[in-house]
Amino acid sequence: MTEKAPYPLSSLPEAIEAAVKEAAGTVQTPAAMAAISALSALSLGAQKLADIQLPVWSAAGISLYFLALAVSAERKTSLDRMFMQPFQAFADDARMAGRSVPSFRSRPVGRDQHRNVPARSRCRPLAS
């Protein structure tokens, strides 16, 4: 079995690297998972700052998409709460001031109700 290379923390800007190391130590989780949460929060904060021109469609906001695969109790939620806390505080302050704040929580839907598109049309078999 090949050994995985360590997450390249030194590739992150200094302040982000320090935050990732602190979060990983505080929450007792791998630095790679802490980096995913940090980069996700940074992506959310930057979405309205710039757009990209897609080759096929019109312009779209810059976004990063992450997937963290880990068993229950690996501290994924703790990390996300830590890095997303400023966004939650901003939304809470806006609500207290009576301003409208969009909901960022996912709404559970049935397996075949995702965006009102039948499951059969969403799933395509892989080419063999």
Backbone torsions as a table, in degrees:
resi	resn	phi	psi	omega
1	MET	NA	136.0	-179.7
2	THR	-83.6	146.7	179.8
3	GLU	-87.2	138.6	179.5
4	LYS	-74.0	142.9	174.9
5	ALA	-72.9	145.9	178.0
6	PRO	-66.8	153.7	177.9
7	TYR	-60.8	134.8	-176.0
8	PRO	-78.0	68.8	-179.0
9	LEU	-56.0	-34.7	-177.6
10	SER	-67.4	-11.6	177.1
11	SER	-79.2	-16.5	179.8
12	LEU	-80.6	152.1	172.6
13	PRO	-57.1	151.0	-172.6
14	GLU	-51.4	-47.8	-177.3
15	ALA	-65.9	-37.6	179.9
16	ILE	-71.6	-40.8	176.8
17	GLU	-57.7	-44.8	179.7
18	ALA	-63.1	-42.3	179.1
19	ALA	-64.2	-40.7	179.1
20	VAL	-64.8	-44.7	179.3
21	LYS	-62.9	-43.3	179.5
22	GLU	-63.6	-45.2	-180.0
23	ALA	-63.6	-44.3	-179.7
24	ALA	-62.1	-40.2	178.3
25	GLY	-69.8	-42.4	-179.2
26	THR	-64.8	-45.2	-174.8
27	VAL	-88.4	-10.4	-179.3
28	GLN	61.3	57.9	-178.3
29	THR	-139.6	163.0	179.0
30	PRO	-61.8	145.9	179.7
31	ALA	-60.1	-33.8	-179.7
32	ALA	-60.9	-40.9	179.9
33	MET	-69.9	-37.4	176.6
34	ALA	-64.7	-37.7	179.1
35	ALA	-64.9	-38.5	178.1
36	ILE	-60.4	-46.2	179.5
37	SER	-64.1	-41.1	179.5
38	ALA	-64.4	-47.0	-179.1
39	LEU	-67.2	-32.7	175.9
40	SER	-63.5	-44.3	178.8
41	ALA	-65.0	-41.4	177.4
42	LEU	-62.2	-39.9	178.5
43	SER	-61.9	-44.0	178.6
44	LEU	-60.5	-43.8	-179.5
45	GLY	-66.6	-25.9	-176.7
46	ALA	-95.0	-8.1	-172.4
47	GLN	-56.0	-36.7	-178.0
48	LYS	-89.2	-0.3	-177.1
49	LEU	-84.4	-25.1	-176.4
50	ALA	-155.4	156.9	173.9
51	ASP	-121.2	159.6	173.2
52	ILE	-119.0	149.3	177.1
53	GLN	-93.6	116.1	179.8
54	LEU	-82.0	147.7	-176.9
55	PRO	-66.2	-28.1	-176.3
56	VAL	-106.5	-45.0	-178.1
57	TRP	-98.2	-172.5	177.8
58	SER	-79.0	-167.7	-179.4
59	ALA	-67.5	152.4	178.1
60	ALA	-141.5	155.5	177.8
61	GLY	-68.2	152.0	177.3
62	ILE	-73.1	135.6	-179.2
63	SER	-149.4	150.0	171.6
64	LEU	-119.3	142.8	178.8
65	TYR	-120.7	130.7	-177.6
66	PHE	-125.7	152.0	174.5
67	LEU	-134.4	118.7	178.1
68	ALA	-107.9	116.1	177.8
69	LEU	-101.5	115.0	179.6
70	ALA	-156.7	153.2	180.0
71	VAL	-71.6	165.2	177.4
72	SER	-57.5	147.0	179.7
73	ALA	74.5	18.8	176.4
74	GLU	-89.6	3.7	174.4
75	ARG	78.5	23.4	178.4
76	LYS	-61.8	-48.4	-178.3
77	THR	-65.1	-39.4	178.6
78	SER	-59.7	-42.7	178.5
79	LEU	-65.7	-45.6	-179.9
80	ASP	-61.3	-42.8	178.2
81	ARG	-61.0	-39.7	-179.0
82	MET	-62.8	-48.8	-176.1
83	PHE	-80.5	-24.1	-179.3
84	MET	-91.7	-3.3	-177.1
85	GLN	-54.5	-42.4	178.2
86	PRO	-61.7	-35.3	178.6
87	PHE	-69.7	-40.0	177.7
88	GLN	-64.7	-41.9	178.7
89	ALA	-62.7	-41.6	177.6
90	PHE	-60.4	-45.6	-179.9
91	ALA	-65.2	-41.5	179.1
92	ASP	-63.0	-43.7	178.3
93	ASP	-62.1	-41.6	179.4
94	ALA	-63.3	-42.0	178.6
95	ARG	-63.6	-42.3	179.6
96	MET	-62.5	-31.6	179.2
97	ALA	-84.5	0.7	177.7
98	GLY	82.7	11.6	178.4
99	ARG	-86.9	150.6	178.8
100	SER	-75.5	135.2	179.5
101	VAL	-129.5	124.7	178.4
102	PRO	-65.4	148.8	178.5
103	SER	-82.0	132.3	178.8
104	PHE	-107.0	6.2	179.9
105	ARG	-83.4	141.1	177.7
106	SER	-75.0	148.1	177.4
107	ARG	-106.9	122.6	-180.0
108	PRO	-65.5	136.3	175.9
109	VAL	-131.6	161.5	177.7
110	GLY	-64.9	159.2	-176.4
111	ARG	-54.6	-38.2	-176.9
112	ASP	-99.5	10.2	-178.3
113	GLN	-106.5	5.9	-178.0
114	HIS	-58.6	112.5	179.0
115	ARG	52.9	29.5	177.7
116	ASN	55.9	29.5	178.9
117	VAL	-111.8	126.8	179.8
118	PRO	-57.2	141.2	-177.8
119	ALA	-55.8	-37.2	-177.6
120	ARG	-61.0	-36.2	-178.6
121	SER	-80.0	-19.4	178.7
122	ARG	-81.0	-29.9	-174.1
123	CYS	-104.0	127.6	177.2
124	ARG	-120.9	138.3	179.6
125	PRO	-67.8	147.9	177.0
126	LEU	-70.8	145.0	177.3
127	ALA	-67.9	141.9	-178.7
128	SER	-95.7	NA	NA
